[in-house]
């Protein structure tokens, strides 16, 4: 990299992580089907967050809970 003054150096920007995902997005991230993910949710393995009104409730999964689920599935060879 050339010797540039600090105000001209390229800035690395972090892409903000999403806090929550809907079930379809979470299933896509995990590369599994929605049915499998709902099974894991109903078994209590993945907690969900209920948003919206009781008439139109939306289920979301926290990114940290997805990571915890992945970590719980890691196998050591």
Buried (B, 14 or more C-beta within 10 A) or exposed (E): EEEEEEEEEEEEEEEEEEEBBBBEBBBBBBEEEEEEBBEBBEEEBBEBEEEEEEEEEEBBBBBEBBEBBEEEEEEEE
